[in-house]
């Protein structure tokens, strides 16, 4: 499977979130990655 950075759902290959609003424990990092994934 895709590698996702620990504590995040959006940082790495693809994402592990079930929906757009879901974030991992590292929320600030995850929001940055999510924005990058959806630009």
Backbone as CSV, one residue per row, in Angstrom:
resi,resn,N_x,N_y,N_z,CA_x,CA_y,CA_z,C_x,C_y,C_z
1,UNK,0.817,-1.216,0.000,0.000,0.000,0.000,0.844,1.256,0.000
2,UNK,0.190,2.379,-0.041,0.880,3.663,-0.072,1.465,3.996,1.295
3,UNK,2.600,4.666,1.292,3.224,5.088,2.548,2.698,6.451,2.962
4,UNK,2.137,6.528,4.153,1.627,7.778,4.711,2.462,8.126,5.942
5,UNK,2.858,9.386,6.055,3.671,9.816,7.192,2.921,9.587,8.509
6,UNK,3.601,9.094,9.545,2.952,8.866,10.843,2.300,10.131,11.384
7,UNK,1.102,10.000,11.924,0.391,11.129,12.492,-0.386,11.943,11.478
8,UNK,-0.313,11.523,10.212,-1.026,12.251,9.169,-1.871,11.294,8.347
9,UNK,-2.818,11.852,7.611,-3.616,11.057,6.683,-3.373,11.483,5.236
10,UNK,-2.703,12.627,5.049,-2.578,13.225,3.712,-1.137,13.356,3.234
11,UNK,-0.161,13.107,4.111,1.248,13.316,3.759,1.875,12.007,3.317
12,UNK,2.132,11.905,2.029,2.696,10.689,1.471,2.034,10.369,0.150
13,UNK,2.180,9.131,-0.288,1.584,8.703,-1.555,0.095,8.469,-1.351
14,UNK,-0.729,9.275,-2.009,-2.168,9.157,-1.828,-2.573,9.714,-0.476
15,UNK,-3.664,9.211,0.084,-4.072,9.623,1.425,-4.821,8.494,2.099
16,UNK,-4.921,8.571,3.423,-5.567,7.522,4.211,-6.870,8.014,4.821
17,UNK,-7.325,9.195,4.406,-8.534,9.776,4.981,-9.773,9.218,4.297
18,UNK,-10.836,9.052,5.081,-12.082,8.551,4.500,-12.896,9.679,3.875
19,UNK,-12.635,10.927,4.298,-13.272,12.074,3.657,-12.381,13.303,3.806
20,UNK,-12.718,14.382,3.086,-11.850,15.556,3.007,-11.615,16.221,4.353
21,UNK,-12.601,16.157,5.260,-12.494,16.868,6.536,-11.673,16.117,7.582
22,UNK,-11.350,14.863,7.317,-10.614,14.050,8.286,-9.128,14.417,8.282
23,UNK,-8.556,14.574,9.477,-7.134,14.879,9.623,-6.510,13.955,10.657
24,UNK,-5.200,13.744,10.535,-4.477,12.938,11.504,-4.139,13.731,12.755
25,UNK,-3.327,13.152,13.630,-2.983,13.794,14.892,-2.068,15.001,14.682
26,UNK,-1.283,14.997,13.605,-0.428,16.143,13.262,-1.219,17.057,12.335
27,UNK,-2.205,17.767,12.904,-3.183,18.492,12.080,-2.576,19.576,11.199
28,UNK,-1.639,20.369,11.746,-1.056,21.454,10.956,-0.323,20.905,9.732
29,UNK,0.480,19.880,9.953,1.193,19.241,8.851,0.207,18.630,7.869
30,UNK,-0.803,17.962,8.395,-1.779,17.283,7.558,-2.565,18.269,6.688
31,UNK,-2.945,19.415,7.249,-3.677,20.414,6.465,-2.822,20.925,5.313
32,UNK,-1.530,21.111,5.555,-0.621,21.560,4.502,-0.554,20.522,3.386
33,UNK,-0.392,19.263,3.750,-0.331,18.191,2.760,-1.649,18.051,2.011
34,UNK,-2.757,18.182,2.730,-4.074,18.074,2.105,-4.261,19.177,1.067
35,UNK,-3.895,20.414,1.433,-3.994,21.524,0.478,-3.144,21.243,-0.755
36,UNK,-1.951,20.710,-0.551,-1.059,20.386,-1.662,-1.662,19.297,-2.545
37,UNK,-2.263,18.292,-1.931,-2.875,17.195,-2.687,-4.066,17.659,-3.518
38,UNK,-4.729,18.750,-3.103,-5.947,19.184,-3.779,-5.794,20.495,-4.544
39,UNK,-4.549,20.853,-4.907,-4.362,22.094,-5.660,-4.550,21.858,-7.161
